[in-house]
Structures are given as structure tokens and as C-alpha cells.
Amino acid sequence: MTSEKIKISILGSTGSIGTQALEVISKLKEEFNILSLSCGSNIELIKKQIKEFSPKKVCIKSFSDVE
């Protein structure tokens, strides 16, 4: 019997709680499937996360619209 991976999305993946969650998930990759990641403005870190976890969707907040 094959068990299906747990599907998960991480909102705020570059923040404190998000990075800790991904650290745990990285040790249990065979149990989880990252569907999506989101962040505010830490582009460099989310690029690394995308490379490691290959999410299907990514959302990055744009600050250019805020005055």
C-alpha cells in the first residue's frame, strides 16, 4: 500500500515560522509535497526555497504599489 504525500502551502515561507517549517519538512521530504510558497520581499531566500522544494506556485508581494 502506497501512502500519499501530505500537500502543504507555506505562507510567509521566508519568515521565522516559515523557515522553521521548511527546515522540518526538508528532513521529511518523502512525506510532504510543497504546493506553494509565498513571501513579502525576501527574493534571495525564496529563490533558494524554490530551487530546493520545487513548488507549483509562488506568490511574492509587490511593494511598488504601496505608497
ChimeraX attribute file (.defattr): number of C-alpha atoms within 10 A of each C-alpha:
attribute: neighborCount
match mode: 1-to-1
recipient: residues
	/A:1	3
	/A:2	4
	/A:3	6
	/A:4	10
	/A:5	12
	/A:6	12
	/A:7	11
	/A:8	14
	/A:9	16
	/A:10	19
	/A:11	16
	/A:12	19
	/A:13	22
	/A:14	22
	/A:15	15
	/A:16	9
	/A:17	13
	/A:18	16
	/A:19	17
	/A:20	13
	/A:21	13
	/A:22	19
	/A:23	11
	/A:24	10
	/A:25	17
	/A:26	14
	/A:27	10
	/A:28	11
	/A:29	14
	/A:30	11
	/A:31	13
	/A:32	16
	/A:33	19
	/A:34	20
	/A:35	16
	/A:36	19
	/A:37	24
	/A:38	20
	/A:39	20
	/A:40	16
	/A:41	14
	/A:42	15
	/A:43	12
	/A:44	9
	/A:45	14
	/A:46	22
	/A:47	11
	/A:48	11
	/A:49	17
	/A:50	16
	/A:51	9
	/A:52	11
	/A:53	18
	/A:54	15
	/A:55	17
	/A:56	12
	/A:57	12
	/A:58	17
	/A:59	13
	/A:60	14
	/A:61	11
	/A:62	10
	/A:63	9
	/A:64	6
	/A:65	6
	/A:66	5
	/A:67	4
